[in-house]
């Protein structure tokens, strides 16, 4: 799957690593309501282009997952500042 890397010279590999790091940092630095979004831009960093076929849970199960995700943030980042702003789509 990653055979294309064999053809990269040193400069191309460095450029690829920088591109991937930038994408990971952008995702890592998401905060507030941006944590909840679908992130196809991150997937677009991969060389294989696909149309991701995502499956979306029904609303009640989706919302339970959101609550569990938020609870996991309380456990994993208990000192994180609170982003007390409404979402404005």
PyMOL commands that place a pseudoatom at each C-alpha (Angstrom):
pseudoatom trace, name=CA, resn=UNK, resi=1, chain=A, elem=C, hetatm=0, pos=[0.000, 0.000, 0.000]
pseudoatom trace, name=CA, resn=UNK, resi=2, chain=A, elem=C, hetatm=0, pos=[2.858, 2.407, 0.725]
pseudoatom trace, name=CA, resn=UNK, resi=3, chain=A, elem=C, hetatm=0, pos=[5.101, 1.255, -2.116]
pseudoatom trace, name=CA, resn=UNK, resi=4, chain=A, elem=C, hetatm=0, pos=[5.086, 4.787, -3.548]
pseudoatom trace, name=CA, resn=UNK, resi=5, chain=A, elem=C, hetatm=0, pos=[7.463, 5.803, -0.761]
pseudoatom trace, name=CA, resn=UNK, resi=6, chain=A, elem=C, hetatm=0, pos=[10.225, 3.679, -2.324]
pseudoatom trace, name=CA, resn=UNK, resi=7, chain=A, elem=C, hetatm=0, pos=[10.382, 6.096, -5.259]
pseudoatom trace, name=CA, resn=UNK, resi=8, chain=A, elem=C, hetatm=0, pos=[10.705, 9.219, -3.092]
pseudoatom trace, name=CA, resn=UNK, resi=9, chain=A, elem=C, hetatm=0, pos=[14.090, 10.875, -2.805]
pseudoatom trace, name=CA, resn=UNK, resi=10, chain=A, elem=C, hetatm=0, pos=[15.191, 12.389, 0.507]
pseudoatom trace, name=CA, resn=UNK, resi=11, chain=A, elem=C, hetatm=0, pos=[13.715, 15.828, -0.224]
pseudoatom trace, name=CA, resn=UNK, resi=12, chain=A, elem=C, hetatm=0, pos=[10.375, 14.298, -1.259]
pseudoatom trace, name=CA, resn=UNK, resi=13, chain=A, elem=C, hetatm=0, pos=[10.248, 12.177, 1.888]
pseudoatom trace, name=CA, resn=UNK, resi=14, chain=A, elem=C, hetatm=0, pos=[10.938, 15.224, 4.058]
pseudoatom trace, name=CA, resn=UNK, resi=15, chain=A, elem=C, hetatm=0, pos=[8.198, 17.174, 2.256]
pseudoatom trace, name=CA, resn=UNK, resi=16, chain=A, elem=C, hetatm=0, pos=[5.766, 14.268, 2.766]
pseudoatom trace, name=CA, resn=UNK, resi=17, chain=A, elem=C, hetatm=0, pos=[6.570, 14.033, 6.474]
pseudoatom trace, name=CA, resn=UNK, resi=18, chain=A, elem=C, hetatm=0, pos=[6.064, 17.788, 6.883]
pseudoatom trace, name=CA, resn=UNK, resi=19, chain=A, elem=C, hetatm=0, pos=[2.691, 17.599, 5.088]
pseudoatom trace, name=CA, resn=UNK, resi=20, chain=A, elem=C, hetatm=0, pos=[1.547, 14.703, 7.267]
pseudoatom trace, name=CA, resn=UNK, resi=21, chain=A, elem=C, hetatm=0, pos=[2.751, 16.401, 10.449]
pseudoatom trace, name=CA, resn=UNK, resi=22, chain=A, elem=C, hetatm=0, pos=[0.868, 19.577, 9.523]
pseudoatom trace, name=CA, resn=UNK, resi=23, chain=A, elem=C, hetatm=0, pos=[-2.337, 17.568, 9.043]
pseudoatom trace, name=CA, resn=UNK, resi=24, chain=A, elem=C, hetatm=0, pos=[-1.884, 15.743, 12.347]
pseudoatom trace, name=CA, resn=UNK, resi=25, chain=A, elem=C, hetatm=0, pos=[-1.191, 19.028, 14.143]
pseudoatom trace, name=CA, resn=UNK, resi=26, chain=A, elem=C, hetatm=0, pos=[-4.285, 20.632, 12.647]
pseudoatom trace, name=CA, resn=UNK, resi=27, chain=A, elem=C, hetatm=0, pos=[-6.377, 17.714, 13.897]
pseudoatom trace, name=CA, resn=UNK, resi=28, chain=A, elem=C, hetatm=0, pos=[-4.615, 17.653, 17.284]
pseudoatom trace, name=CA, resn=UNK, resi=29, chain=A, elem=C, hetatm=0, pos=[-5.129, 21.378, 17.792]
pseudoatom trace, name=CA, resn=UNK, resi=30, chain=A, elem=C, hetatm=0, pos=[-8.874, 21.183, 17.208]
pseudoatom trace, name=CA, resn=UNK, resi=31, chain=A, elem=C, hetatm=0, pos=[-10.768, 22.484, 20.197]
pseudoatom trace, name=CA, resn=UNK, resi=32, chain=A, elem=C, hetatm=0, pos=[-14.265, 23.400, 21.246]
pseudoatom trace, name=CA, resn=UNK, resi=33, chain=A, elem=C, hetatm=0, pos=[-16.969, 22.258, 18.853]
pseudoatom trace, name=CA, resn=UNK, resi=34, chain=A, elem=C, hetatm=0, pos=[-14.377, 21.431, 16.167]
pseudoatom trace, name=CA, resn=UNK, resi=35, chain=A, elem=C, hetatm=0, pos=[-13.618, 18.237, 18.110]
pseudoatom trace, name=CA, resn=UNK, resi=36, chain=A, elem=C, hetatm=0, pos=[-16.949, 16.792, 16.995]
pseudoatom trace, name=CA, resn=UNK, resi=37, chain=A, elem=C, hetatm=0, pos=[-16.576, 17.112, 13.244]
pseudoatom trace, name=CA, resn=UNK, resi=38, chain=A, elem=C, hetatm=0, pos=[-16.007, 14.653, 10.431]
pseudoatom trace, name=CA, resn=UNK, resi=39, chain=A, elem=C, hetatm=0, pos=[-12.382, 15.154, 9.225]
pseudoatom trace, name=CA, resn=UNK, resi=40, chain=A, elem=C, hetatm=0, pos=[-12.050, 14.140, 5.545]
pseudoatom trace, name=CA, resn=UNK, resi=41, chain=A, elem=C, hetatm=0, pos=[-9.147, 16.602, 5.115]
pseudoatom trace, name=CA, resn=UNK, resi=42, chain=A, elem=C, hetatm=0, pos=[-7.069, 14.376, 7.382]
pseudoatom trace, name=CA, resn=UNK, resi=43, chain=A, elem=C, hetatm=0, pos=[-7.914, 11.339, 5.253]
pseudoatom trace, name=CA, resn=UNK, resi=44, chain=A, elem=C, hetatm=0, pos=[-7.031, 13.274, 2.092]
pseudoatom trace, name=CA, resn=UNK, resi=45, chain=A, elem=C, hetatm=0, pos=[-3.398, 13.288, 3.217]
pseudoatom trace, name=CA, resn=UNK, resi=46, chain=A, elem=C, hetatm=0, pos=[-3.191, 9.640, 2.188]
pseudoatom trace, name=CA, resn=UNK, resi=47, chain=A, elem=C, hetatm=0, pos=[-2.114, 8.911, -1.383]
pseudoatom trace, name=CA, resn=UNK, resi=48, chain=A, elem=C, hetatm=0, pos=[-5.001, 6.553, -2.113]
pseudoatom trace, name=CA, resn=UNK, resi=49, chain=A, elem=C, hetatm=0, pos=[-8.090, 8.554, -2.918]
pseudoatom trace, name=CA, resn=UNK, resi=50, chain=A, elem=C, hetatm=0, pos=[-11.315, 6.920, -1.883]
pseudoatom trace, name=CA, resn=UNK, resi=51, chain=A, elem=C, hetatm=0, pos=[-14.810, 8.056, -1.216]
pseudoatom trace, name=CA, resn=UNK, resi=52, chain=A, elem=C, hetatm=0, pos=[-15.058, 7.111, 2.458]
pseudoatom trace, name=CA, resn=UNK, resi=53, chain=A, elem=C, hetatm=0, pos=[-18.219, 5.181, 3.067]
pseudoatom trace, name=CA, resn=UNK, resi=54, chain=A, elem=C, hetatm=0, pos=[-19.095, 6.230, 6.569]
pseudoatom trace, name=CA, resn=UNK, resi=55, chain=A, elem=C, hetatm=0, pos=[-21.949, 4.721, 8.504]
pseudoatom trace, name=CA, resn=UNK, resi=56, chain=A, elem=C, hetatm=0, pos=[-23.898, 7.107, 10.715]
pseudoatom trace, name=CA, resn=UNK, resi=57, chain=A, elem=C, hetatm=0, pos=[-25.560, 5.761, 13.860]
pseudoatom trace, name=CA, resn=UNK, resi=58, chain=A, elem=C, hetatm=0, pos=[-29.199, 6.577, 14.575]
pseudoatom trace, name=CA, resn=UNK, resi=59, chain=A, elem=C, hetatm=0, pos=[-29.627, 9.739, 16.677]
pseudoatom trace, name=CA, resn=UNK, resi=60, chain=A, elem=C, hetatm=0, pos=[-30.043, 8.144, 20.134]
pseudoatom trace, name=CA, resn=UNK, resi=61, chain=A, elem=C, hetatm=0, pos=[-26.953, 5.952, 19.696]
pseudoatom trace, name=CA, resn=UNK, resi=62, chain=A, elem=C, hetatm=0, pos=[-25.020, 8.840, 18.167]
pseudoatom trace, name=CA, resn=UNK, resi=63, chain=A, elem=C, hetatm=0, pos=[-25.836, 11.102, 21.103]
pseudoatom trace, name=CA, resn=UNK, resi=64, chain=A, elem=C, hetatm=0, pos=[-24.857, 8.383, 23.610]
pseudoatom trace, name=CA, resn=UNK, resi=65, chain=A, elem=C, hetatm=0, pos=[-21.525, 8.158, 21.795]
pseudoatom trace, name=CA, resn=UNK, resi=66, chain=A, elem=C, hetatm=0, pos=[-21.101, 11.950, 22.036]
pseudoatom trace, name=CA, resn=UNK, resi=67, chain=A, elem=C, hetatm=0, pos=[-21.761, 11.790, 25.765]
pseudoatom trace, name=CA, resn=UNK, resi=68, chain=A, elem=C, hetatm=0, pos=[-19.226, 8.973, 26.200]
pseudoatom trace, name=CA, resn=UNK, resi=69, chain=A, elem=C, hetatm=0, pos=[-16.675, 10.942, 24.177]
pseudoatom trace, name=CA, resn=UNK, resi=70, chain=A, elem=C, hetatm=0, pos=[-17.207, 14.024, 26.357]
pseudoatom trace, name=CA, resn=UNK, resi=71, chain=A, elem=C, hetatm=0, pos=[-16.926, 11.876, 29.511]
pseudoatom trace, name=CA, resn=UNK, resi=72, chain=A, elem=C, hetatm=0, pos=[-13.651, 10.422, 28.205]
pseudoatom trace, name=CA, resn=UNK, resi=73, chain=A, elem=C, hetatm=0, pos=[-12.326, 13.981, 27.844]
pseudoatom trace, name=CA, resn=UNK, resi=74, chain=A, elem=C, hetatm=0, pos=[-13.188, 14.578, 31.504]
pseudoatom trace, name=CA, resn=UNK, resi=75, chain=A, elem=C, hetatm=0, pos=[-11.100, 11.532, 32.426]
pseudoatom trace, name=CA, resn=UNK, resi=76, chain=A, elem=C, hetatm=0, pos=[-8.224, 12.098, 30.014]
pseudoatom trace, name=CA, resn=UNK, resi=77, chain=A, elem=C, hetatm=0, pos=[-7.963, 15.893, 30.291]
pseudoatom trace, name=CA, resn=UNK, resi=78, chain=A, elem=C, hetatm=0, pos=[-9.549, 16.849, 33.607]
pseudoatom trace, name=CA, resn=UNK, resi=79, chain=A, elem=C, hetatm=0, pos=[-7.770, 20.224, 33.721]
pseudoatom trace, name=CA, resn=UNK, resi=80, chain=A, elem=C, hetatm=0, pos=[-8.717, 21.305, 30.197]
pseudoatom trace, name=CA, resn=UNK, resi=81, chain=A, elem=C, hetatm=0, pos=[-10.237, 24.774, 29.985]
pseudoatom trace, name=CA, resn=UNK, resi=82, chain=A, elem=C, hetatm=0, pos=[-13.979, 24.889, 29.355]
pseudoatom trace, name=CA, resn=UNK, resi=83, chain=A, elem=C, hetatm=0, pos=[-15.073, 26.209, 25.951]
pseudoatom trace, name=CA, resn=UNK, resi=84, chain=A, elem=C, hetatm=0, pos=[-18.438, 27.608, 27.051]
pseudoatom trace, name=CA, resn=UNK, resi=85, chain=A, elem=C, hetatm=0, pos=[-19.755, 28.781, 23.686]
pseudoatom trace, name=CA, resn=UNK, resi=86, chain=A, elem=C, hetatm=0, pos=[-22.767, 27.725, 21.691]
pseudoatom trace, name=CA, resn=UNK, resi=87, chain=A, elem=C, hetatm=0, pos=[-22.223, 26.157, 18.316]
pseudoatom trace, name=CA, resn=UNK, resi=88, chain=A, elem=C, hetatm=0, pos=[-22.972, 28.505, 15.427]
pseudoatom trace, name=CA, resn=UNK, resi=89, chain=A, elem=C, hetatm=0, pos=[-23.136, 26.442, 12.255]
for i in range(1, 89): cmd.bond("trace and resi %d" % i, "trace and resi %d" % (i + 1))
show_as sticks, trace
zoom trace
